[in-house]
Amino acid sequence: MSQTTDLVTPDNVTIEMIRDIYDAAFMEATLDEEKKQIRIREEVLARAFLAESKERLQLVAYYGIKEDAQRIDRLELVNRVNENYVLIRAGIDDDGDLWFDYCVLLKGGVTKKAIVQATRVFLMLVPRAVNECDEDGIVD
């Protein structure tokens, strides 16, 4: 893979190419053409989509939070995740649910293998972070 044509870059990437990369790696990935995103079902359900500039591939996963969970407990969970897991980022959306994300930078070029590895690491870290950091048992 030493040729630049083997690299995924903002100039050559498409959401279909990313889906094909996942398919070749035997990952369960389906393309939602309307939303221009890929649903990935492995250890956790996640979504992958390209930034408008195509300079990064964004990975996102969501978890529900118990309705009776206090806002402070939600924020403390997010803080624990962000303090202990530097490769992924956690937050709370407007509905009060927990989200995780990770960006694969494409600018300058990245190998297909690196995209698969980064995605697998994300899919492995998210449930681990929930299990280790949900001290109050608020994740549904």
Buried (B, 14 or more C-beta within 10 A) or exposed (E): EEEEEEBBBBEEBEBEBBBBBBBEBEBEBEBEEEEEBBBBEBBBBBBBBBEEEBBBBBBBBBBEBEEEBEEEBBEBBBEBBBEEBEEBBBBBEEEEBBBBBBBBBBEEBBEBEBBBEBBBBBBEBBBEBBEEBBEBEBBE
